[in-house]
Amino acid sequence: MMDFFPRIIPEFTVFKFIARMVIRAVGIWGYYFLFVGLDLFICTKFIYKALKEEKFETAVAISILMLILVGGIIALVNT
């Protein structure tokens, strides 16, 4: 059953393809500003909602997730 599905997640083939297409469209700095900015905007929105409801653990978890996402975006660009 597993032979039917292609192995794309361990190799990040699809993600690299999408990243290369975006880099060709907007350049390397555009890629950084687009995806890192989008990540910061979305995560900041959810952190603000969590802090508004005084759920500090959730806000910390979202901020850690945000740092992981930014690191992943930078790692994809550098490969």
N, CA, C and O atoms as a printed pandas DataFrame, in Angstrom:
     atom_number atom_name residue_name chain_id  residue_number  x_coord  y_coord  z_coord
0              1         N          MET        A               1    0.824   -1.194    0.000
1              2        CA          MET        A               1    0.000    0.000    0.000
2              3         C          MET        A               1    0.868    1.258    0.000
3              4         O          MET        A               1    0.528    2.243   -0.656
4              5         N          MET        A               2    1.985    1.234    0.729
5              6        CA          MET        A               2    2.830    2.416    0.792
6              7         C          MET        A               2    3.600    2.653   -0.503
7              8         O          MET        A               2    4.048    3.771   -0.756
8              9         N          ASP        A               3    3.758    1.621   -1.323
9             10        CA          ASP        A               3    4.450    1.803   -2.596
10            11         C          ASP        A               3    3.621    2.601   -3.581
11            12         O          ASP        A               3    4.149    3.151   -4.548
12            13         N          PHE        A               4    2.318    2.665   -3.333
13            14        CA          PHE        A               4    1.436    3.397   -4.238
14            15         C          PHE        A               4    1.672    4.900   -4.154
15            16         O          PHE        A               4    1.617    5.602   -5.163
16            17         N          PHE        A               5    1.936    5.391   -2.940
17            18        CA          PHE        A               5    2.121    6.820   -2.737
18            19         C          PHE        A               5    3.589    7.193   -2.909
19            20         O          PHE        A               5    4.465    6.476   -2.425
20            21         N          PRO        A               6    3.872    8.300   -3.588
21            22        CA          PRO        A               6    5.277    8.712   -3.733
22            23         C          PRO        A               6    5.825    9.233   -2.410
23            24         O          PRO        A               6    5.076    9.760   -1.587
24            25         N          ARG        A               7    7.113    9.089   -2.210
25            26        CA          ARG        A               7    7.773    9.569   -0.993
26            27         C          ARG        A               7    8.175   11.024   -1.190
27            28         O          ARG        A               7    9.284   11.302   -1.647
28            29         N          ILE        A               8    7.295   11.945   -0.854
29            30        CA          ILE        A               8    7.615   13.358   -1.064
30            31         C          ILE        A               8    7.908   14.082    0.241
31            32         O          ILE        A               8    8.660   15.057    0.236
32            33         N          ILE        A               9    7.352   13.647    1.336
33            34        CA          ILE        A               9    7.531   14.381    2.582
34            35         C          ILE        A               9    8.956   14.276    3.118
35            36         O          ILE        A               9    9.509   15.311    3.493
36            37         N          PRO        A              10    9.606   13.085    3.184
37            38        CA          PRO        A              10   10.972   13.065    3.725
38            39         C          PRO        A              10   11.970   13.840    2.879
39            40         O          PRO        A              10   12.964   14.342    3.404
40            41         N          GLU        A              11   11.728   13.944    1.604
41            42        CA          GLU        A              11   12.685   14.625    0.735
42            43         C          GLU        A              11   12.309   16.078    0.476
43            44         O          GLU        A              11   13.101   16.817   -0.111
44            45         N          PHE        A              12   11.148   16.498    0.887
45            46        CA          PHE        A              12   10.658   17.866    0.702
46            47         C          PHE        A              12   10.666   18.282   -0.771
47            48         O          PHE        A              12   10.943   19.440   -1.086
48            49         N          THR        A              13   10.370   17.365   -1.653
49            50        CA          THR        A              13   10.413   17.661   -3.081
50            51         C          THR        A              13    9.379   18.712   -3.462
51            52         O          THR        A              13    9.686   19.659   -4.187
52            53         N          VAL        A              14    8.171   18.546   -2.979
53            54        CA          VAL        A              14    7.100   19.484   -3.323
54            55         C          VAL        A              14    7.403   20.862   -2.754
55            56         O          VAL        A              14    7.201   21.873   -3.427
56            57         N          PHE        A              15    7.886   20.905   -1.517
57            58        CA          PHE        A              15    8.170   22.190   -0.888
58            59         C          PHE        A              15    9.328   22.907   -1.582
59            60         O          PHE        A              15    9.295   24.126   -1.751
60            61         N          LYS        A              16   10.340   22.160   -1.980
61            62        CA          LYS        A              16   11.451   22.770   -2.716
62            63         C          LYS        A              16   10.979   23.298   -4.062
63            64         O          LYS        A              16   11.414   24.363   -4.500
64            65         N          PHE        A              17   10.089   22.557   -4.721
65            66        CA          PHE        A              17    9.559   23.004   -6.013
66            67         C          PHE        A              17    8.797   24.311   -5.859
67            68         O          PHE        A              17    8.990   25.243   -6.641
68            69         N          ILE        A              18    7.934   24.382   -4.858
69            70        CA          ILE        A              18    7.171   25.612   -4.624
70            71         C          ILE        A              18    8.112   26.758   -4.277
71            72         O          ILE        A              18    7.931   27.878   -4.755
72            73         N          ALA        A              19    9.117   26.485   -3.446
73            74        CA          ALA        A              19   10.068   27.527   -3.066
74            75         C          ALA        A              19   10.845   28.023   -4.281
75            76         O          ALA        A              19   11.058   29.227   -4.424
76            77         N          ARG        A              20   11.268   27.123   -5.152
77            78        CA          ARG        A              20   12.009   27.551   -6.350
78            79         C          ARG        A              20   11.141   28.387   -7.276
79            80         O          ARG        A              20   11.620   29.358   -7.863
80            81         N          MET        A              21    9.872   28.025   -7.415
81            82        CA          MET        A              21    8.977   28.800   -8.277
82            83         C          MET        A              21    8.782   30.214   -7.728
83            84         O          MET        A              21    8.786   31.184   -8.486
84            85         N          VAL        A              22    8.613   30.326   -6.420
85            86        CA          VAL        A              22    8.426   31.645   -5.816
86            87         C          VAL        A              22    9.707   32.455   -5.909
87            88         O          VAL        A              22    9.657   33.658   -6.167
88            89         N          ILE        A              23   10.859   31.817   -5.704
89            90        CA          ILE        A              23   12.134   32.532   -5.806
90            91         C          ILE        A              23   12.335   33.057   -7.217
91            92         O          ILE        A              23   12.804   34.181   -7.397
92            93         N          ARG        A              24   11.990   32.266   -8.215
93            94        CA          ARG        A              24   12.116   32.747   -9.596
94            95         C          ARG        A              24   11.174   33.911   -9.869
95            96         O          ARG        A              24   11.497   34.799  -10.657
96            97         N          ALA        A              25   10.012   33.911   -9.221
97            98        CA          ALA        A              25    9.029   34.964   -9.468
98            99         C          ALA        A              25    9.403   36.275   -8.780
99           100         O          ALA        A              25    9.305   37.337   -9.396
100          101         N          VAL        A              26    9.827   36.224   -7.522
101          102        CA          VAL        A              26   10.041   37.462   -6.769
102          103         C          VAL        A              26   11.471   37.668   -6.305
103          104         O          VAL        A              26   11.774   38.697   -5.700
104          105         N          GLY        A              27   12.346   36.733   -6.566
105          106        CA          GLY        A              27   13.727   36.864   -6.116
106          107         C          GLY        A              27   13.898   36.349   -4.703
107          108         O          GLY        A              27   12.923   36.054   -4.011
108          109         N          ILE        A              28   15.140   36.245   -4.286
109          110        CA          ILE        A              28   15.430   35.652   -2.979
110          111         C          ILE        A              28   14.968   36.545   -1.834
111          112         O          ILE        A              28   14.446   36.040   -0.840
112          113         N          TRP        A              29   15.146   37.848   -1.948
113          114        CA          TRP        A              29   14.704   38.740   -0.876
114          115         C          TRP        A              29   13.194   38.844   -0.841
115          116         O          TRP        A              29   12.597   38.973    0.228
116          117         N          GLY        A              30   12.582   38.789   -2.001
117          118        CA          GLY        A              30   11.125   38.763   -2.041
118          119         C          GLY        A              30   10.569   37.528   -1.368
119          120         O          GLY        A              30    9.537   37.578   -0.697
120          121         N          TYR        A              31   11.271   36.408   -1.557
121          122        CA          TYR        A              31   10.864   35.161   -0.900
122          123         C          TYR        A              31   10.931   35.307    0.609
123          124         O          TYR        A              31    9.993   34.938    1.316
124          125         N          TYR        A              32   12.029   35.841    1.100
125          126        CA          TYR        A              32   12.153   36.043    2.549
126          127         C          TYR        A              32   11.051   36.958    3.073
127          128         O          TYR        A              32   10.373   36.628    4.046
128          129         N          PHE        A              33   10.876   38.101    2.429
129          130        CA          PHE        A              33    9.881   39.052    2.912
130          131         C          PHE        A              33    8.469   38.497    2.795
131          132         O          PHE        A              33    7.635   38.739    3.667
132          133         N          LEU        A              34    8.195   37.761    1.732
133          134        CA          LEU        A              34    6.846   37.241    1.524
134          135         C          LEU        A              34    6.486   36.184    2.561
135          136         O          LEU        A              34    5.489   36.322    3.269
136          137         N          PHE        A              35    7.285   35.141    2.653
137          138        CA          PHE        A              35    6.918   34.031    3.530
138          139         C          PHE        A              35    7.217   34.298    4.998
139          140         O          PHE        A              35    6.415   33.934    5.858
140          141         N          VAL        A              36    8.328   34.912    5.302
141          142        CA          VAL        A              36    8.617   35.228    6.705
142          143         C          VAL        A              36    7.643   36.291    7.195
143          144         O          VAL        A              36    7.167   36.212    8.328
144          145         N          GLY        A              37    7.343   37.265    6.380
145          146        CA          GLY        A              37    6.362   38.282    6.752
146          147         C          GLY        A              37    4.975   37.705    6.944
147          148         O          GLY        A              37    4.265   38.078    7.877
148          149         N          LEU        A              38    4.586   36.792    6.061
149          150        CA          LEU        A              38    3.288   36.137    6.197
150          151         C          LEU        A              38    3.234   35.301    7.473
151          152         O          LEU        A              38    2.229   35.302    8.185
152          153         N          ASP        A              39    4.305   34.599    7.749
153          154        CA          ASP        A              39    4.381   33.794    8.974
154          155         C          ASP        A              39    4.299   34.680   10.211
155          156         O          ASP        A              39    3.557   34.375   11.145
156          157         N          LEU        A              40    5.049   35.763   10.224
157          158        CA          LEU        A              40    5.026   36.666   11.377
158          159         C          LEU        A              40    3.649   37.293   11.572
159          160         O          LEU        A              40    3.189   37.441   12.704
160          161         N          PHE        A              41    2.995   37.660   10.483
161          162        CA          PHE        A              41    1.673   38.282   10.572
162          163         C          PHE        A              41    0.647   37.315   11.150
163          164         O          PHE        A              41   -0.104   37.669   12.058
164          165         N          ILE        A              42    0.618   36.094   10.621
165          166        CA          ILE        A              42   -0.376   35.120   11.077
166          167         C          ILE        A              42   -0.116   34.713   12.525
167          168         O          ILE        A              42   -1.043   34.663   13.334
168          169         N          CYS        A              43    1.138   34.423   12.851
169          170        CA          CYS        A              43    1.449   34.001   14.222
170          171         C          CYS        A              43    1.235   35.130   15.219
171          172         O          CYS        A              43    0.782   34.885   16.337
172          173         N          THR        A              44    1.549   36.350   14.840
173          174        CA          THR        A              44    1.332   37.482   15.740
174          175         C          THR        A              44   -0.149   37.687   16.011
175          176         O          THR        A              44   -0.538   38.047   17.122
176          177         N          LYS        A              45   -0.975   37.458   15.000
177          178        CA          LYS        A              45   -2.419   37.574   15.180
178          179         C          LYS        A              45   -2.921   36.561   16.210
179          180         O          LYS        A              45   -3.729   36.901   17.075
180          181         N          PHE        A              46   -2.445   35.325   16.120
181          182        CA          PHE        A              46   -2.875   34.304   17.071
182          183         C          PHE        A              46   -2.267   34.517   18.456
183          184         O          PHE        A              46   -2.910   34.219   19.463
184          185         N          ILE        A              47   -1.042   35.026   18.517
185          186        CA          ILE        A              47   -0.436   35.338   19.817
186          187         C          ILE        A              47   -1.230   36.448   20.508
187          188         O          ILE        A              47   -1.456   36.395   21.717
188          189         N          TYR        A              48   -1.646   37.445   19.743
189          190        CA          TYR        A              48   -2.434   38.542   20.309
190          191         C          TYR        A              48   -3.760   38.032   20.866
191          192         O          TYR        A              48   -4.185   38.442   21.946
192          193         N          LYS        A              49   -4.416   37.128   20.118
193          194        CA          LYS        A              49   -5.676   36.562   20.609
194          195         C          LYS        A              49   -5.460   35.767   21.889
195          196         O          LYS        A              49   -6.267   35.848   22.815
196          197         N          ALA        A              50   -4.374   34.997   21.946
197          198        CA          ALA        A              50   -4.095   34.196   23.143
198          199         C          ALA        A              50   -3.788   35.089   24.341
199          200         O          ALA        A              50   -4.244   34.813   25.450
200          201         N          LEU        A              51   -3.028   36.146   24.129
201          202        CA          LEU        A              51   -2.713   37.055   25.236
202          203         C          LEU        A              51   -3.941   37.830   25.691
203          204         O          LEU        A              51   -4.074   38.156   26.871
204          205         N          LYS        A              52   -4.827   38.122   24.764
205          206        CA          LYS        A              52   -6.056   38.833   25.100
206          207         C          LYS        A              52   -6.929   37.989   26.033
207          208         O          LYS        A              52   -7.600   38.522   26.916
208          209         N          GLU        A              53   -6.913   36.678   25.829
209          210        CA          GLU        A              53   -7.686   35.768   26.677
210          211         C          GLU        A              53   -6.869   35.261   27.868
211          212         O          GLU        A              53   -7.319   34.377   28.597
212          213         N          GLU        A              54   -5.679   35.815   28.065
213          214        CA          GLU        A              54   -4.773   35.475   29.163
214          215         C          GLU        A              54   -4.385   34.000   29.162
215          216         O          GLU        A              54   -4.335   33.366   30.216
216          217         N          LYS        A              55   -4.115   33.463   27.995
217          218        CA          LYS        A              55   -3.616   32.090   27.854
218          219         C          LYS        A              55   -2.142   32.184   27.474
219          220         O          LYS        A              55   -1.779   32.100   26.301
220          221         N          PHE        A              56   -1.309   32.358   28.485
221          222        CA          PHE        A              56    0.104   32.620   28.259
222          223         C          PHE        A              56    0.848   31.400   27.719
223          224         O          PHE        A              56    1.787   31.541   26.935
224          225         N          GLU        A              57    0.429   30.198   28.137
225          226        CA          GLU        A              57    1.082   28.987   27.629
226          227         C          GLU        A              57    0.864   28.839   26.127
227          228         O          GLU        A              57    1.767   28.439   25.392
228          229         N          THR        A              58   -0.342   29.165   25.688
229          230        CA          THR        A              58   -0.640   29.094   24.257
230          231         C          THR        A              58    0.175   30.114   23.487
231          232         O          THR        A              58    0.667   29.819   22.399
232          233         N          ALA        A              59    0.323   31.301   24.033
233          234        CA          ALA        A              59    1.111   32.338   23.366
234          235         C          ALA        A              59    2.571   31.917   23.232
235          236         O          ALA        A              59    3.196   32.164   22.201
236          237         N          VAL        A              60    3.114   31.285   24.265
237          238        CA          VAL        A              60    4.501   30.813   24.200
238          239         C          VAL        A              60    4.630   29.692   23.177
239          240         O          VAL        A              60    5.601   29.648   22.421
240          241         N          ALA        A              61    3.654   28.785   23.149
241          242        CA          ALA        A              61    3.693   27.683   22.180
242          243         C          ALA        A              61    3.615   28.202   20.747
243          244         O          ALA        A              61    4.311   27.698   19.866
244          245         N          ILE        A              62    2.778   29.201   20.512
245          246        CA          ILE        A              62    2.665   29.774   19.166
246          247         C          ILE        A              62    3.951   30.488   18.785
247          248         O          ILE        A              62    4.377   30.410   17.632
248          249         N          SER        A              63    4.581   31.183   19.730
249          250        CA          SER        A              63    5.830   31.874   19.401
250          251         C          SER        A              63    6.947   30.880   19.092
251          252         O          SER        A              63    7.777   31.142   18.223
252          253         N          ILE        A              64    6.980   29.741   19.793
253          254        CA          ILE        A              64    7.971   28.710   19.471
254          255         C          ILE        A              64    7.698   28.133   18.091
255          256         O          ILE        A              64    8.627   27.916   17.314
256          257         N          LEU        A              65    6.432   27.885   17.780
257          258        CA          LEU        A              65    6.064   27.405   16.447
258          259         C          LEU        A              65    6.476   28.405   15.374
259          260         O          LEU        A              65    6.940   28.016   14.302
260          261         N          MET        A              66    6.306   29.696   15.663
261          262        CA          MET        A              66    6.690   30.727   14.707
262          263         C          MET        A              66    8.191   30.678   14.434
263          264         O          MET        A              66    8.612   30.796   13.283
264          265         N          LEU        A              67    8.994   30.507   15.465
265          266        CA          LEU        A              67   10.443   30.423   15.273
266          267         C          LEU        A              67   10.828   29.185   14.468
267          268         O          LEU        A              67   11.743   29.237   13.647
268          269         N          ILE        A              68   10.133   28.072   14.701
269          270        CA          ILE        A              68   10.401   26.858   13.929
270          271         C          ILE        A              68   10.043   27.069   12.463
271          272         O          ILE        A              68   10.783   26.645   11.575
272          273         N          LEU        A              69    8.912   27.723   12.204
273          274        CA          LEU        A              69    8.503   27.979   10.819
274          275         C          LEU        A              69    9.485   28.902   10.103
275          276         O          LEU        A              69    9.830   28.661    8.947
276          277         N          VAL        A              70    9.933   29.944   10.775
277          278        CA          VAL        A              70   10.906   30.856   10.163
278          279         C          VAL        A              70   12.210   30.120    9.881
279          280         O          VAL        A              70   12.811   30.311    8.823
280          281         N          GLY        A              71   12.653   29.284   10.811
281          282        CA          GLY        A              71   13.860   28.488   10.585
282          283         C          GLY        A              71   13.700   27.527    9.428
283          284         O          GLY        A              71   14.640   27.321    8.660
284          285         N          GLY        A              72   12.527   26.936    9.290
285          286        CA          GLY        A              72   12.272   26.036    8.168
286          287         C          GLY        A              72   12.268   26.754    6.841
287          288         O          GLY        A              72   12.767   26.225    5.847
288          289         N          ILE        A              73   11.710   27.956    6.807
289          290        CA          ILE        A              73   11.706   28.745    5.570
290          291         C          ILE        A              73   13.132   29.096    5.171
291          292         O          ILE        A              73   13.492   28.985    3.999
292          293         N          ILE        A              74   13.933   29.513    6.116
293          294        CA          ILE        A              74   15.326   29.863    5.818
294          295         C          ILE        A              74   16.107   28.629    5.388
295          296         O          ILE        A              74   16.942   28.708    4.487
296          297         N          ALA        A              75   15.842   27.485    6.027
297          298        CA          ALA        A              75   16.539   26.251    5.649
298          299         C          ALA        A              75   16.170   25.814    4.239
299          300         O          ALA        A              75   17.021   25.308    3.508
300          301         N          LEU        A              76   14.915   26.003    3.847
301          302        CA          LEU        A              76   14.511   25.637    2.486
302          303         C          LEU        A              76   15.190   26.518    1.450
303          304         O          LEU        A              76   15.537   26.051    0.365
304          305         N          VAL        A              77   15.381   27.787    1.779
305          306        CA          VAL        A              77   16.038   28.685    0.829
306          307         C          VAL        A              77   17.501   28.308    0.674
307          308         O          VAL        A              77   18.043   28.370   -0.430
308          309         N          ASN        A              78   18.143   27.922    1.756
309          310        CA          ASN        A              78   19.577   27.653    1.716
310          311         C          ASN        A              78   19.937   26.293    1.149
311          312         O          ASN        A              78   21.120   25.990    0.996
312          313         N          THR        A              79   18.939   25.453    0.830
313          314        CA          THR        A              79   19.261   24.135    0.261
314          315         C          THR        A              79   19.348   24.193   -1.239
315          316         O          THR        A              79   19.610   23.177   -1.883
